[in-house]
Amino acid sequence: MADEWASFREEHSQLRAGLESLRTVGDDVGRLDVAVLRHEVEDVYRFLSHRLLAHIAVEEEVLYPAIARLNGYGTAAGIMRRDHAEVSNAVRELYTLRQELERETFGETEAAALRRVLYGLYQLLTVHMANEEETCLPALDRVLSEGQARALAEGIELFDAAEQAAE
């Protein structure tokens, strides 16, 4: 079967490049001037709140319902959705910490929390995307016809395009 998921995998590849900034900015916390760190955190937040959360919305609306319909994969879809909920919670926490960077009281406690959120998101998202590619997509390949897989992949692309246009 042709790789119907090439576009999805390419999307993940592009997201992984953005995820690297989570790790590197986490490394920068406590080493950079707060004004420079503020700019880096803003870039990370923009990536997460616009690009990554839009990707998550596509998966929630198109990919996970298809996975949940597979015999024996309803739990897997639920686990993946739980990851998304944790990502959303962490992005909200990053929003709050981003505001803390604006204050003169940003200290070691806030720096530790910022590192925890950035490193936690990096780890969670890295494992989450690997699970999608190594478990979910092969499961879909096993049960969907090539036409069904292509239609699902095209649905993901269309929904993604609509999400990006809405930004």
C-alpha positions in Angstrom: 0.0 0.0 0.0 1.3 3.5 -0.8 2.0 5.7 2.1 -1.3 7.5 2.5 0.2 9.1 5.6 3.1 10.9 4.0 1.6 14.3 4.4 0.7 13.5 8.0 4.3 12.4 8.7 5.7 15.5 7.0 3.5 17.6 9.3 4.9 15.8 12.3 8.4 16.4 10.9 7.7 20.1 10.7 6.2 20.1 14.2 9.3 18.3 15.6 11.4 21.1 14.4 9.3 23.5 16.4 9.4 21.1 19.4 13.1 21.4 19.6 12.6 25.1 20.6 10.9 23.8 23.8 14.0 22.0 24.8 16.4 24.7 23.9 14.4 27.5 25.5 14.1 25.3 28.6 17.9 25.1 28.6 18.0 28.9 28.3 15.9 29.5 31.4 18.2 31.0 34.1 21.0 31.6 31.6 19.6 34.4 29.5 18.5 37.8 30.4 14.8 37.9 31.2 14.1 40.3 28.2 15.7 37.8 25.8 14.0 34.9 27.5 10.7 36.7 27.2 11.1 36.9 23.5 12.0 33.2 23.2 9.1 32.1 25.3 6.7 34.3 23.2 8.0 32.5 20.1 7.4 29.1 21.7 3.9 30.1 22.9 3.0 31.4 19.5 4.1 28.0 17.9 2.2 26.0 20.4 -1.0 28.1 20.5 -1.3 28.5 16.8 0.5 25.7 15.0 0.4 22.8 17.4 -3.1 23.3 18.8 -4.4 23.6 15.2 -2.8 20.2 14.5 -4.4 18.8 17.6 -7.8 20.0 16.5 -7.4 18.2 13.2 -6.5 15.0 15.0 -9.4 15.3 17.4 -12.0 16.0 14.6 -10.7 13.6 11.9 -8.1 11.1 13.0 -9.1 10.0 16.4 -12.8 9.2 15.6 -11.5 6.9 12.8 -9.1 5.2 15.3 -11.9 4.9 17.9 -14.0 3.0 15.4 -11.4 0.3 15.0 -12.1 -2.9 16.9 -9.9 -2.8 20.0 -8.5 0.7 19.5 -11.1 2.8 21.4 -8.8 2.8 24.4 -5.8 4.0 22.3 -7.8 6.9 20.9 -8.8 7.8 24.5 -5.2 7.7 25.6 -4.2 9.9 22.7 -7.0 12.4 23.6 -5.8 12.4 27.2 -2.3 13.5 25.9 -4.0 16.3 24.0 -5.8 17.4 27.2 -2.4 17.5 29.0 -0.9 19.5 26.2 -3.7 22.0 26.4 -3.3 22.3 30.2 0.5 22.8 29.8 0.0 25.5 27.1 -2.4 27.3 29.5 0.2 27.1 32.2 2.8 28.4 29.8 0.5 31.4 29.1 0.5 32.2 32.8 4.2 31.9 33.1 4.7 34.0 30.0 2.8 36.7 31.9 5.1 36.2 34.9 8.0 37.1 32.7 6.6 40.5 32.3 6.9 41.2 36.0 10.0 42.2 37.8 9.3 39.4 40.3 10.2 36.6 37.9 12.5 34.5 40.1 13.9 31.0 40.6 10.5 29.5 41.5 8.9 30.8 38.3 12.1 29.8 36.3 11.8 26.2 37.7 8.1 26.1 36.7 8.9 27.4 33.2 11.6 24.8 32.7 9.2 22.0 34.0 6.5 23.1 31.5 8.8 23.4 28.5 10.6 20.1 29.2 7.4 18.3 30.0 5.7 19.5 26.8 8.8 18.5 24.8 8.8 14.9 26.3 5.0 14.4 26.1 4.7 15.6 22.5 7.8 13.6 21.3 6.3 10.4 22.7 2.8 11.2 21.6 3.8 11.8 18.0 5.9 8.6 18.0 2.8 6.7 19.3 0.6 8.1 16.5 3.1 7.2 13.8 4.1 3.8 15.2 0.8 2.5 16.5 -2.2 4.5 15.3 -1.3 4.8 11.6 -0.2 1.1 11.2 -3.5 0.1 12.9 -5.5 2.1 10.3 -3.4 0.6 7.5 -4.3 -2.9 8.7 -8.0 -2.4 8.6 -8.7 0.3 6.0 -8.6 -0.2 2.3 -6.2 1.9 0.4 -9.2 4.1 -0.8 -10.5 4.5 2.8 -7.0 5.4 4.1 -6.6 7.9 1.2 -10.0 9.4 2.0 -9.1 9.7 5.7 -5.7 11.3 4.9 -7.3 13.7 2.5 -9.9 14.6 5.2 -7.1 15.4 7.6 -5.4 17.6 5.0 -8.6 19.4 4.2 -9.5 20.0 7.8 -5.9 21.2 8.5 -6.1 23.6 5.6 -9.4 25.0 6.9 -7.8 25.4 10.4 -4.8 27.2 9.0 -7.0 29.5 6.9 -9.1 30.4 10.0 -5.9 31.7 11.7 
